[in-house]
Amino acid sequence: MPARLPDGAPAPADGALPESALATLGERPLGVYVHVPFCATRCGYCDFNTYTAEELPGGVNRGSYAASAIAELRLARRALGPDAPAVSTVFFGGGTPTLLAPGDLAAILGAIDDELGLAPGAEVTTEANPESVTPTSLAALREAGLTRISLGMQSAADHVLATLDRRHTPGRPGAAAQEARAAGFEHVSLDLIYGTPGETDDDWRASVDAALAAGPDHVSAYALTIEPGTRMHARVRRGELPLPDEDALADRYEIADEALSAAGLSWYEISNWAATDDARCAHNLNYWRGGDWWGVGPGAHSHVGGVRWWNVLHPSAYATALSEQRSPAAGRELLDAETRRFERIMLELRLADGLDRALLRPDGRAAAERAVADGLTVIDAEADRLLLTRRGRLLADAVVRDLVD
């Protein structure tokens, strides 16, 4: 959750949704995202809406967070009404969700089931820093019903972790992955970052190899983005760190794709690889396919039936709104048909399943043909879908711009 909010119209104090949005409930899966805004320390590259203990005033603490989140879930039940489908995916993100006690995450998950209902076989994911979990806490989370864990590994190189301000040792992510497996987690993912200043191709190869050695069935690999306002951005501006090199980023992506593919993990979204269809992150696929989700927590974003809204950023403002039985939403927007078309093109093209060509207008279809000629895309004629090649994945943003112009 980035620590900035978009412009938008005022959101109703009772959280009510337009009839047009409610009328479409059940046409798409319903997910719940729970943003846990707490971190032990702030990483220099992170611009998410997170807070360390030192940054929070008295009265705002981890211990009281679950009660506020549960209050928002009760509001969600009222706003969605009786026709909402059962929740098929839950994702605890952050921040560091596993800084909360396992009992707190269990209580929030229980409230999701009580208020909205969990579908049979629902995917329930938590993000975690490797140093924030233990065999005991992992066993408690699995017992509570969590099925999937995504561990923030980032790198296996000491000096890269130091530049990123990560606290864990290079070997800890692999050990945590094995502990999660032993605790009974069905799916274990490791998250990597490439392009950190000072990282070499050999550092990156070693990181990918270390991730694979831990035996995950899912790996995410993201290019480092240096966001304005972060500590790393300030270091780059002062000349202490170089900007990531675009050619090096492309090389690192190809290194990762080759190694992960050779190990039996197939890409299904530009930055994500999975060993099987079941190992894919269903929650994120719901985002990329334009599904519905309710975002719980400070700064969390939601989308239902073409209505998008976002909560106030600060945990104290969030808690106050809910204690006063008001929606914590700071604003919302109704997406028009053209915006929804653009977002479908932008997101669906990122998927291995590709883009429905029916979304393209004549100029977009001509651009798609040029992309095929340039080796950036191929056409699945049977499904009438446009698919990115590996080279096209590296230039996906440019391809999207051409398709919607």
N, C-alpha and C positions, 0 to 999 in steps of 0.2 A: 504494500500500500504506500505509494509515494506520498510525501509529507506536504502536498499541495492539493488544493481542491479546485475543480473547474468552476466556471461561472454557471449559473442556472437559475431557474425560477424557484421561488420559495416552496418548501415542502409542507404539506398539511401537518398540523400538530398531532393529529391522531394517527398519522401514517397511512391514511386511506389511499387506495389505488383506484385509478379510473376504471369504469366498467369495461372499457375496451381492453385493458390489460387482463382483468379477471376473466374475461370471456375466453381467453386463449389458454388458461391454465390447463395443464394436462396434455397439451399438444407437444410439449418438449419436456425433457427431464427437469426435475427441480433439485438444485443443490443448495447447501448451506456452507458459506465461508465464515469462519470465526477468526477475526484478527486479534491476536494477543500482542499488545504493543510494548512488551517489556524485553529488555536486553540487559545482560550483565555489564557489557561495555559496548561502545558504539564503534563499529568498523569504519575506517576512513573513507571507504567508497560508497557507503550506504546512505541513501536519501529516503528510506522508508519512514513511515510514521511510527517511530519507536522511541522509547524513553528508558534511560537508566534510573536507578533508584535516586541518584543525586539530582536528577532533573525533575522529579515529581514533588509537589508540595505535600505537606502533612495531610493525612486523610485519604490520599490516593495511593493505593498499594496493591500488590498482587493478590493479597488475601481476600479483598472485597470485589475483585473483578468478576468472578463467576456469577455472583448475584446480579450484577448489572447485565451481563450477557444473557442470563436466564430471563430477566425482565424484558429484554428486547425480543426474545423468542416468543414470549407471551403476546407482545405487540404484533409480531409477525403472524401469529395464529389468527388474531382478530382481523388483521388487514387482508390476509389471503382468503379467509372465509372457508366454508366447509368443502368446497370443490377442489381444493388444492391437492395435487397428487402427493403420495408419500415421497420422502426425501431419498434420492438414490445415491447421493454422494455428500460427504462432509469433509471439509478441509480446514484443519487448524494451521493457520499461518502466522507470520510475525514480521519482526520480532522473533522471539524464541518461545514458542508455546510450552515447551517442556521446562521452562522456569516456573510455571504453575505446578502445584502439587498434582500428581496423577488423579487424586480424588476430585480436584476442581475440574479437570478435563472430563472426567467421568460424569460429573454432575451436569455439565453443559451438554454432553452427548445424551444423557438421560432426558434432559429437558427437550432436546430436539425430538427425541422419540415420543415423549409425552405430549408435546404441543402439536407437532407436525406429522409424526409417524415416520419411522425408518422402513424403507422398502426391504423385503427379503434380500439378503446378499449385498446390502449397501456397502460401498467402499468408504472407509473412514481413514483419512490420512492425517498425520501430524508431521510438520517440519520439526527438526531438532538440530541443535549444535551437538557435535560428537561428545563434548565434555559435559553436556547438560543431562545426559542419561546414564543410567547404571543398569546392571542386570535386574535389580529389584524394581526400579521404576519402569523398565520396559515390560517386565512381567505384569505389573499392575495395569499398565496401559492396554496390554493385550487382553487382560482379563476384563477390562472395562468395555471392550468391543472394538478397539482400533485394529484395523487390518493392514495398514500400510504406513511406512515411515520413510521420510525423505531427509537424509542426513547431509548437512552442509559441509562437504569435504573441502572444496575449492582448489586445493593443491596438495601435492605430497612433498613440495620443496620448502625447506625451512625458511629460506630468505623470501620466497614468494608469500608465504603465510605472514611473515613479519611485515611486509609491505602492505598487505591487506588488513593488518591489525587483527588477525585471527589468533585465538588463544590456544587452540588445541595443537598437540604434537602431530607430526606427519603420520604416525602409525595409529592414532586414535580412531579415525573414521572407519578403518577396516575392522578394528576390534569392535566398535559399536555396531557395525553391520552384522558381524557374527553373533553378537549378543542379542540383536533383534531377531535374527533367525532362530536362535535358541529359545527365545521367549515365545515363539510361535507366530510372528508376523508373517503374513502371507506374501507380502511384497516389500522389498527393500530397495530404495533408490539412493544414489549418491549424486550430489550436485557439484559440478566443477565450474571454474571460471578460467578462461584463457585470455592472454594478452596483458597480464599484469606487468608494469614496468620492471625490467630486470629479469623477466622470465625468458628462458631460451627454448628452442625447439626440443632439446633434450630434456629440460625440466618438464615440459608439457607431456612428452612421451612417457616419462616416468610417472607422472600423475595419472595418466589414463591407464597405464599398466597396473599401478597400485589400486586404482578403483576396480578394475576387472578382477584382480587377485582376491578382492573381498567378496566376490560372488554375488553382486547385486543382479536383480533381473530388470533394472531400469537405471539409466544414467541420463542426467541432464548436463549439457555443456553450453555455457553462455559466454559471449564475448564481454570483456570488461567495458562498461560504459562509465565514463567519468562525468558525474552529474554536478551542475553548478550548485554551490552551497555546501558541498561536502568538504571534509578535511583533505581528501586526496586532490580535489579540484584546486584547492588553495596551494597545495604543494606543487602541482603542475604549473600554476600561474607564477609561482616564485622561482621556477626553473629547477626545483629539487628533483622532479620526476619528469620523464618524457611522456608525451602522449602515446597511446598504443598505435603501432604502425598497421595500416590497413592491409598491406600485403602479408605481414606476419600473422594477422588475425585470420586471413583466408587460409594460409598454410596450416595454422593450428586446427582450424575446422576440418580440413581435409585429413590431417593426421588422426584426429578423433574419429571421423567417420570411417576411415579405413580400419582402424584398430577395433572399434566397436562392432562393425559389420563382420570382421573376421572372427570375433568372439561370439557371434550369433545374436547380437542385438541389432535390430533393424530400426531405422529412423521412421517415425510416424508423424513427427512435427519437426520443424527445422532444428530445434535445439534439444530434441528428446528422442531417446532410443529405448526400445523395450525388447525383452527376450521372447515374449508371447503377446498375443492380443490382450489376454487377461492382465498382463503386467503394465499395460498402458495406463496412464493416469486418467481415469474416467471423468474426474472432476474437471480437470483442465480441458479435456475434450469437449465437455459441455460448454465451457466458455467459447472455445474456438468455433463451435458449431451453432452459436447463437442461442443457447438454452437459457433457462431461467435460474436465478440464484438469489438468495437473500444473504447479504453481507452483514454479519454481526460484529460490532466493536468500533472503536474510535477510528475514523477515516475509512471504514469499509465501504465498498461500493456494491450496489445491488442492481439487478435487472430482472424485470418481469414484464413480458408481453409488450416490449417496445418502450417501457418506462425505465429510466435509469436514475438512481439517486445515490447520494453519498452522505455519510455521517460526519458530524463534527469531529475535528482532529484530536482535541486534547482529552485525555481520560477523565479529567475532572468535569469538563463540560458534558461529556457523554454520560457520566454517572448522575450528574445533576438532572439532566433532562429526563432520564428514566425514573429517578426517584420522585419527580414531579408528574409522572405518568404522561410525559410528552415524548413524541418521536425524537430520536437523536439526529434525524436527517437535517443536513445543512442546506440542501438544495436538490433539485431534480430537473430532468428534462424529458420531454416526449420526443422520441426519435422519429423523424419523418421517413418516408419511404426511400428517399435518395440516400440518407445517412445509413439506413439499415442495409441498403444494397452495397454501399461502399465498404461497410464493415464486414459484410459477408465475403466480399472479394478479398479484402485485406487478410482476413483470418483463415478462410477456407484454403486459400492458395498455399498457406504455410504447411498444410497437412499432406501426408503422403497420398491420401485419398483424392486430393486435388480439388479443383474448383469447377462447379457446375457452369458450363459455358452458356447456359440460358440466362445467366446474370449479366452477360456482356452485351453491350449495344454494338452497332455496326463498327464504330471506331475501335472499340475494345476488341472485337473479333479480329479486326485487321492487325491490331497490336499483338494479339495472341499468335497470329500466323507469323509475324516477324520474329517473335520470341522463339517459335519453333525453328525457324530458319537460322537463328543465331545460336541454337543449341541450348537455350535457357529453359525450354519447356518441351513436353511431348503431349500428344493428344491421345487419350483413351477413347477411341471412336465408339466402342460399344456402349460405354457409360456416358459419352459426350462430356468428358471432364478434361480439364487442363492440368497437367502435372509438372512440377518443377524437376529439372535434372539437378545433379549435384552442383554444377556451375550456376544454375538458376537459383539454388538455395543461397548461394553467396551474394546474389544480386536481387534478392526477392523484393526489396523495397522499390528498386527501380522498375522491376517488372510490374508491380502493383500500380505504380504511378502511370505507366503507359496504358494499363488496362482500363483505368477509370477516367482518363483524360477525354 
